[in-house]
């Protein structure tokens, strides 16, 4: 772990997102943007501080679901607005401090390690074909000599295609000595972290540029940026699984969230969504199936199945339009059009089409337990709580309201009745 402190700026409202949700809580691949900045920061440091202001409590509560040991501070936005104001009042633990943005979800720890250069300030820069819209960075003899906003740039400076990427590493001593000298004498009346760069240049300090990958440093300021960043992140996730031997049909149509695990010789077909902390091992997930916070081992599901949270599916076949929820299935066949919720079903059992575990009475949830080698006929309803022992046959169309003992046949069908000629009596003779 590198001996540096990290400050993550996450105080802004993100008005361009046009949302009541704080910008840093908008999700990329199932996790809030800020999650990724913190995750990568923890790869480098044990001293990570997140600066909050807009809906600070909500942001902190969300992050505490994922991380422990993070320092949270509230920016004095009323008196010290701006990026410079955000880092005031923080005392870093180490001699170097890296300042990140909470709206850069594509940042990667391996690239952040490259900031370890011998300089008062290491400044991330982009080498672009067209730097229009960016602040320019003027470099001479390998050092940063000037930064200039586009609106203030001369014609020669506008021709420069080296742009400010917005991430900085500071010598901590310089940072703490310089922050009190920042001024808000500008149109926005804010304190800017970029003024520290100009301050260091005027003092003759060494400022080193670090050319970084534009994709990794992509900021998210709008829903369009969010969408574009998620596509990049999804491609990263799927690329890693493909390298590990997972087969994917039409990967661009597949959605896999951060936290999903896929192992062994698994096949993921087009249109599949793998959500939450799902784990897929040696399984075949077929077209347009949704798996959420569930485990599938040596199984297949779909097409168009839905495996909901808490399900553990082992050695099992789930066909089209089968839905499970908190279901533990071991060696089961459920071919189609079935709901299995709050249940345990053991090996060798066949679940007929249209079977439902009636697990909810409007107030409480109840469990259905089905043993081994049970044959469940089509259109069966299990009104939980019920316990079906091994080697049982449930007749098609049955409503099971009590326990069934080993070896029994359970039937609730009414006796068939035929009335000769009733069609003509009801509708008349249409000949």
Secondary structure, DSSP 8 states (H G I E B T S, - for coil): --S-EEEEE-----GGG-SSS-GGGSEETTEEHHHHHHHHHTTT-S-EEEEE-TTHHHHHHHHHTT-SS-EEEE--TTTS-HHHHHTTT---SSSEEEEEETT-TT--HHHHGGG--SSSEEEEEEE-S--TTS-EEEEETTEEEEEE-GGG--HHHHT--EEEEEEEEEEHHHHHHHHTT----STT----THHHHHHHHHTT--EEEEE--TTTT----SHHHHHHHHHHHHHHHHHHHHHTT-EESSGGG-EE-TT-EEESS-EE-TT-EEETT-EEES-EE-TT-EEES-EEES-EE-SS-EE-TT-EEES-EEEEEEEEEEEEEES-EEEEEEEEEEEEE-TT-EE-TT-EEE-B-SS-B--EEE-TT-EE-SS-EEESSEEE-SS-EE-TT-EE-S-B-TT-EE---------TTHHHHHH----
